[in-house]
C-alpha cells in the first residue's frame, strides 16, 4: 500500500494496542517502509508499514 504525508491511518503497536494518527514522514527503503506517525493520543510513533491496519477517511475537511 502507498501512504503519503497527511494520511490518517490505524496501526497496531508492539503491545497489541490499536491507535490512530496522521503520517508525518515516510522513510522508503528497499526492505520495508517506515512511517513516522503523530498519534491522536499526543505520542509520536515510528511504525513499519506491515503494522498499518488501514487508512482512515478524513474526519474533517479544512
Secondary structure, DSSP 4 states (H G I P E B T S, - for coil): ----TT-EEEEE-TTS-EEEEEEEEEE--SS--EEEEEETTS-EEEEEGGGEEEEEPPS---
